[in-house]
Amino acid sequence: MERIGIEGTGFPEGLAQPALRALRNAGITRLEQLTTLTEVEFKGLHGVGPKAVTLLRQALEAKGLSFK
């Protein structure tokens, strides 16, 4: 199975492959694109668990961003 990397995406280290696949399948390739989704929409993606939500929320906040 192909491993999806996070290099150049802005996604944080420790993000699991199912969450990365969910992002890719939703057409989200950069951290900043998460600002177009609500947290509820993001949680609804298949493969997104609580750890992914926490990691990505923290990564967004570190850049002064948030879910929609």
DSSP file (Angstrom, degrees, kcal/mol; ACC not computed):
  #  RESIDUE AA STRUCTURE BP1 BP2  ACC     N-H-->O    O-->H-N    N-H-->O    O-->H-N    TCO  KAPPA ALPHA  PHI   PSI    X-CA   Y-CA   Z-CA
    1    1 A M              0   0    0      0, 0.0     2,-0.2     0, 0.0     0, 0.0   0.000 360.0 360.0 360.0 138.6    0.0    0.0    0.0
    2    2 A E        -     0   0    0      1,-0.1     2,-0.4     2,-0.0     0, 0.0  -0.462 360.0-139.0 -69.4 131.7    1.2    3.5   -0.9
    3    3 A R        -     0   0    0     -2,-0.2     2,-0.5    18,-0.0    -1,-0.1  -0.787  13.0-139.2 -91.4 135.5    2.3    5.6    2.0
    4    4 A I        -     0   0    0     -2,-0.4     2,-0.1     2,-0.0    16,-0.1  -0.830  17.6-145.3 -97.1 126.1    1.3    9.2    1.8
    5    5 A G        -     0   0    0     -2,-0.5    -1,-0.0     1,-0.1     0, 0.0  -0.393  12.2-149.2 -87.1 166.1    3.9   11.7    2.9
    6    6 A I    >>  +     0   0    0     -2,-0.1     3,-2.2     4,-0.0     4,-0.7   0.402  51.0 131.8-112.4  -1.3    3.4   15.0    4.7
    7    7 A E  T 34 S+     0   0    0      1,-0.3    -2,-0.1     2,-0.2     0, 0.0  -0.294  82.2   2.7 -57.6 129.1    6.4   16.8    3.3
    8    8 A G  T 34 S+     0   0    0      3,-0.1    -1,-0.3     1,-0.1    -2,-0.0   0.508 108.6  95.6  76.1   4.6    5.4   20.2    2.0
    9    9 A T  T <4 S-     0   0    0     -3,-2.2    22,-2.8     2,-0.2    23,-0.3   0.722  86.5-127.2 -97.0 -24.0    1.8   19.9    3.1
   10   10 A G     <  +     0   0    0     -4,-0.7    -3,-0.1     1,-0.3    20,-0.1   0.360  62.9 139.6  87.2  -5.0    1.9   21.7    6.5
   11   11 A F        -     0   0    0     -5,-0.4    -1,-0.3    18,-0.2    -2,-0.2  -0.484  56.4-108.2 -71.8 144.2    0.3   18.6    8.1
   12   12 A P    >   -     0   0    0      0, 0.0     3,-1.2     0, 0.0    -1,-0.1  -0.315  30.8 -98.6 -74.9 154.4    1.8   17.7   11.5
   13   13 A E  T 3  S+     0   0    0      1,-0.2     3,-0.1    42,-0.1     0, 0.0  -0.350 107.3  41.8 -60.2 148.6    4.1   14.7   12.2
   14   14 A G  T 3  S+     0   0    0      1,-0.3     2,-0.4    -2,-0.0    -1,-0.2   0.385  73.3 141.6  92.2  -4.1    2.2   11.8   13.7
   15   15 A L    <   -     0   0    0     -3,-1.2    -1,-0.3     1,-0.1     5,-0.0  -0.608  52.9-122.0 -73.7 124.7   -0.8   12.1   11.5
   16   16 A A     >  -     0   0    0     -2,-0.4     4,-2.1    -3,-0.1     3,-0.4  -0.230  14.3-114.0 -71.0 154.8   -1.9    8.5   10.7
   17   17 A Q  H  > S+     0   0    0      1,-0.2     4,-2.8     2,-0.2     5,-0.2   0.865 113.9  57.1 -57.3 -41.2   -2.1    7.1    7.2
   18   18 A P  H  > S+     0   0    0      0, 0.0     4,-2.1     0, 0.0    -1,-0.2   0.905 109.3  46.6 -59.2 -38.0   -5.9    6.7    7.3
   19   19 A A  H  > S+     0   0    0     -3,-0.4     4,-2.3     2,-0.2    -2,-0.2   0.903 111.9  50.3 -69.2 -40.4   -6.3   10.4    8.1
   20   20 A L  H  X S+     0   0    0     -4,-2.1     4,-2.6     2,-0.2    -1,-0.2   0.896 111.1  49.2 -63.6 -39.8   -3.9   11.4    5.3
   21   21 A R  H  X S+     0   0    0     -4,-2.8     4,-3.0     2,-0.2    -1,-0.2   0.903 109.4  52.6 -64.5 -40.6   -5.8    9.2    2.9
   22   22 A A  H  X S+     0   0    0     -4,-2.1     4,-1.3    -5,-0.2    -2,-0.2   0.913 111.0  46.9 -61.2 -42.6   -9.1   10.8    4.0
   23   23 A L  H  <>S+     0   0    0     -4,-2.3     5,-2.9     2,-0.2     3,-0.3   0.944 113.4  47.6 -63.6 -48.1   -7.6   14.2    3.4
   24   24 A R  H ><5S+     0   0    0     -4,-2.6     3,-1.7     1,-0.2    -2,-0.2   0.918 110.3  52.1 -60.0 -44.3   -6.3   13.3    0.0
   25   25 A N  H 3<5S+     0   0    0     -4,-3.0    -1,-0.2     1,-0.3    -2,-0.2   0.780 108.4  52.0 -64.6 -25.9   -9.6   11.7   -1.0
   26   26 A A  T 3<5S-     0   0    0     -4,-1.3    -1,-0.3    -3,-0.3    -2,-0.2   0.423 121.1-110.1 -87.9   0.6  -11.4   14.9    0.0
   27   27 A G  T < 5S+     0   0    0     -3,-1.7     2,-0.7    -4,-0.3    -3,-0.2   0.664  73.2 139.4  81.0  16.5   -8.9   16.9   -2.2
   28   28 A I      < +     0   0    0     -5,-2.9    -1,-0.2    -6,-0.2    -2,-0.2  -0.852  11.7 155.8 -99.7 113.9   -7.2   18.5    0.7
   29   29 A T        +     0   0    0     -2,-0.7     2,-0.3     1,-0.1   -18,-0.2   0.459  59.5  48.1-116.2  -6.1   -3.4   18.6    0.1
   30   30 A R  S >  S-     0   0    0      1,-0.1     3,-1.5   -20,-0.1     4,-0.4  -0.989  77.9-122.6-138.6 147.3   -2.4   21.5    2.3
   31   31 A L  G >  S+     0   0    0    -22,-2.8     3,-2.1    -2,-0.3     4,-0.3   0.876 109.4  61.8 -52.1 -43.4   -3.1   22.4    6.0
   32   32 A E  G >  S+     0   0    0    -23,-0.3     3,-1.5     1,-0.3    -1,-0.3   0.760  90.7  68.3 -60.7 -25.7   -4.5   25.8    5.0
   33   33 A Q  G X  S+     0   0    0     -3,-1.5     3,-1.8     1,-0.3    -1,-0.3   0.701  82.1  75.4 -68.3 -18.0   -7.3   24.1    3.0
   34   34 A L  G X  S+     0   0    0     -3,-2.1     3,-1.7    -4,-0.4    34,-0.6   0.712  77.2  75.8 -66.1 -17.8   -8.8   22.8    6.2
   35   35 A T  G <  S+     0   0    0     -3,-1.5    -1,-0.3    -4,-0.3    -2,-0.2   0.618  86.4  62.9 -69.0  -9.5  -10.1   26.3    6.8
   36   36 A T  G <  S+     0   0    0     -3,-1.8     2,-0.3    -4,-0.1    -1,-0.3   0.530  98.3  67.6 -89.9  -6.6  -12.8   25.5    4.2
   37   37 A L  S <  S-     0   0    0     -3,-1.7    31,-3.0    -4,-0.2     2,-0.2  -0.853  79.8-127.3-111.8 146.7  -14.3   22.7    6.3
   38   38 A T     >  -     0   0    0     -2,-0.3     4,-2.3    30,-0.2     5,-0.2  -0.505  32.4-111.8 -78.0 162.3  -16.1   22.8    9.6
   39   39 A E  H  > S+     0   0    0      1,-0.2     4,-2.7     2,-0.2     5,-0.2   0.879 120.3  54.4 -62.4 -36.3  -14.7   20.6   12.3
   40   40 A V  H  > S+     0   0    0      2,-0.2     4,-1.3     1,-0.2    -1,-0.2   0.916 108.1  48.6 -63.5 -43.6  -17.9   18.5   12.0
   41   41 A E  H  4 S+     0   0    0      1,-0.2     4,-0.4     2,-0.2     3,-0.2   0.919 112.4  49.0 -61.4 -43.3  -17.3   18.0    8.3
   42   42 A F  H >< S+     0   0    0     -4,-2.3     3,-1.7     1,-0.2    -2,-0.2   0.929 108.6  52.2 -62.6 -45.6  -13.7   17.0    8.9
   43   43 A K  H 3< S+     0   0    0     -4,-2.7    -1,-0.2     1,-0.3    -2,-0.2   0.777 102.0  63.3 -61.6 -25.7  -14.7   14.5   11.6
   44   44 A G  T 3< S+     0   0    0     -4,-1.3    -1,-0.3    -3,-0.2     2,-0.3   0.570  77.4 106.7 -77.5  -9.0  -17.1   13.0    9.1
   45   45 A L  S X  S-     0   0    0     -3,-1.7     3,-1.9    -4,-0.4     2,-0.2  -0.536  83.4-107.9 -72.7 134.2  -14.4   12.0    6.7
   46   46 A H  T 3  S+     0   0    0     -2,-0.3    -1,-0.1     1,-0.3     3,-0.1  -0.449 106.0  27.3 -63.6 124.5  -13.8    8.2    6.7
   47   47 A G  T 3  S+     0   0    0      1,-0.3     2,-0.6    -2,-0.2    -1,-0.3   0.298  88.9 121.2 105.8  -7.1  -10.4    7.6    8.4
   48   48 A V    <   +     0   0    0     -3,-1.9    -1,-0.3    -5,-0.2   -29,-0.0  -0.808  36.9 174.5 -94.8 120.7  -10.4   10.7   10.6
   49   49 A G     >  -     0   0    0     -2,-0.6     4,-2.0    -3,-0.1     3,-0.2  -0.560  48.1 -86.5-114.7-178.4  -10.2    9.9   14.3
   50   50 A P  H  > S+     0   0    0      0, 0.0     4,-2.4     0, 0.0     5,-0.2   0.851 124.1  54.9 -58.8 -37.6   -9.9   12.0   17.5
   51   51 A K  H  > S+     0   0    0      1,-0.2     4,-2.9     2,-0.2     5,-0.2   0.919 108.0  49.1 -64.5 -42.3   -6.1   12.1   17.3
   52   52 A A  H  > S+     0   0    0      2,-0.2     4,-2.6     1,-0.2     5,-0.3   0.912 110.6  50.9 -62.6 -42.3   -6.2   13.5   13.8
   53   53 A V  H  X S+     0   0    0     -4,-2.0     4,-2.5     2,-0.2     5,-0.2   0.938 113.1  45.4 -60.6 -46.7   -8.7   16.1   14.8
   54   54 A T  H  X S+     0   0    0     -4,-2.4     4,-2.4     2,-0.2    -2,-0.2   0.942 114.1  47.8 -62.6 -49.2   -6.5   17.2   17.8
   55   55 A L  H  X S+     0   0    0     -4,-2.9     4,-2.2     1,-0.2    -2,-0.2   0.913 116.1  43.4 -60.0 -44.3   -3.3   17.2   15.8
   56   56 A L  H  X S+     0   0    0     -4,-2.6     4,-2.5    -5,-0.2    -1,-0.2   0.865 111.4  53.2 -74.2 -34.7   -4.7   19.2   12.9
   57   57 A R  H  X S+     0   0    0     -4,-2.5     4,-2.6    -5,-0.3    -2,-0.2   0.933 112.2  46.5 -61.2 -44.6   -6.6   21.7   15.2
   58   58 A Q  H  X S+     0   0    0     -4,-2.4     4,-2.1     2,-0.2    -2,-0.2   0.898 111.7  50.8 -64.5 -40.8   -3.3   22.4   17.0
   59   59 A A  H  X S+     0   0    0     -4,-2.2     4,-0.7    -5,-0.2    -1,-0.2   0.905 112.1  47.3 -64.3 -41.1   -1.4   22.8   13.7
   60   60 A L  H ><>S+     0   0    0     -4,-2.5     5,-2.9     1,-0.2     3,-1.3   0.944 111.3  50.6 -63.3 -47.7   -4.0   25.2   12.4
   61   61 A E  H ><5S+     0   0    0     -4,-2.6     3,-1.7     1,-0.3    -2,-0.2   0.853 102.8  60.5 -60.3 -36.2   -4.0   27.2   15.7
   62   62 A A  H 3<5S+     0   0    0     -4,-2.1    -1,-0.3     1,-0.3    -2,-0.2   0.752 109.2  44.0 -63.4 -23.0   -0.1   27.4   15.5
   63   63 A K  T <<5S-     0   0    0     -3,-1.3    -1,-0.3    -4,-0.7    -2,-0.2   0.257 122.7-105.5-102.5   9.4   -0.6   29.3   12.2
   64   64 A G  T < 5S+     0   0    0     -3,-1.7    -3,-0.2     1,-0.3     2,-0.2   0.761  84.5 118.3  73.0  24.6   -3.4   31.5   13.5
   65   65 A L      < -     0   0    0     -5,-2.9     2,-0.3    -6,-0.2    -1,-0.3  -0.645  39.4-175.6-116.1 172.8   -6.0   29.5   11.6
   66   66 A S        -     0   0    0     -2,-0.2    -9,-0.0   -34,-0.1    -8,-0.0  -0.973  37.7 -78.4-157.4 167.9   -9.0   27.4   12.4
   67   67 A F              0   0    0     -2,-0.3   -29,-0.2     1,-0.1   -32,-0.2  -0.318 360.0 360.0 -62.9 158.7  -11.6   25.1   10.9
   68   68 A K              0   0    0    -31,-3.0   -30,-0.2   -34,-0.6    -1,-0.1   0.487 360.0 360.0 -58.0 360.0  -14.5   27.1    9.2
